[in-house]
Amino acid sequence: MKTVYNDVTRPPEELIQSFREVTEEYSPSCLVTDARARVGGIGGLLPVKPHHKIAGPALTVSLSIDDLVDCMPLLSRAKPGDVIVVACHETKRTAMWGGLMSTLSMKAGIAGGIVDGAIRDVDEIRDLDFPVWYRSTVPRPSPSAVHDRTEPVQFNVPVVIDGQVIEPGDIVVADENGIAVVPKNSAEEVLEGTRFQIGKEKTIREKINSGATLAELLAEFGHL
């Protein structure tokens, strides 16, 4: 793997803000995935704190499974509200995120981190109240902690997590259900579909609380 440093094109801020407003709803990742007809959902990653919900443009990091190194240099290219997405092949032997990375990210205004592998310093991250999604924990740090290396690494390239491609600049929506990926080129269409899902679910809840039966709901909505 050669080192790559790419710039990222982010969606318009008002569009990103609209997806942040979706995180005020129940299960925003589910709403977005439903709006995409079940496409773009990533499971198996959990937040350090269950109540955390974030949305923002992805800054992607691709690491070699044979040579995992520190991704801290990405912070110099980040903007407030970005979400750092680290593709590290579900590694369980090496922690690719920790308390210091969380502190630096928080100071830089980063919305959160998504790590397709192990992290450490969970107690510190929890106390910081910084949103991080991860697959596992391990106390062993990345090789760069010992050898002071930050390459090879690829910043802002397409990455794949759980079979789902994430392009730099795509909007990611994350909560305790998992991650939803919104391609930046179709974000407006997905937002419209997500708002439709919000309205539909609110209507269904109101009908349930008003005494509607399952048969009546299925007859009106087709499925729940």
C-alpha positions, 0 to 999 in steps of 0.5 A: 500500500502506498501513502495517499493524501486526498482532499474531500468534497463535502455536501452543502452544509445545509444538507448535512445539518438536515441529516443532523436534525434526523438524529433527534428522531428514534433510530435515525440509522434505521430511518435512513436505511429504510429510505434507501430500501435497505441499502447502505446499512452497516451492523456490528459496530456499537457506540461507547455510549448507547445514547450517542447519535451523529451525522456528518461527512465521512473522512475515510482512512484505509489501513493495510492489514499487514501494517496498521499505523496511526491515523492522527495525521488526518486531523489536520485535514478535518473540519468541525462536524466531520466523521472519521471512518477508519477501515482496519479490517475488523482487527482485534489485535491492535487498538486503532483509536484511544483516549488521546485520539478522542481528545484531539478529535473533540478539540478539533470539533469532529462529530465522532469516530467509526472504527472497523476494529478494536479501540482502547481507553474506553473508560476515558472516551466514555468520560469525554462523552465523545462518540466512537463506534467500534467492534472490540477492545484490546489494550495493545496500541498501534505499532506507531505508538512504539515505532513512531510511524504514520505511513503507509496510510490512505486518506480520503479514498473509498473504503469498504466496511461490512461490504458497504462502500463509503466514499469520502464525503458521503454522509454517515448517520450512526446510532446504537443500531449501527451505521447508515451510509448516504452517498453524497450524490443522492443525499437530497433524495435520501433526505426526502425519503427519510423525512417521509419515513419519519412522518409515516412512523409517527402516523403509525404510532398515533394510530396504534395509540388510538387503538388501531389493530394490526390488521388495520395497519397492514391493510393501510400501510402494507408492512410496519 
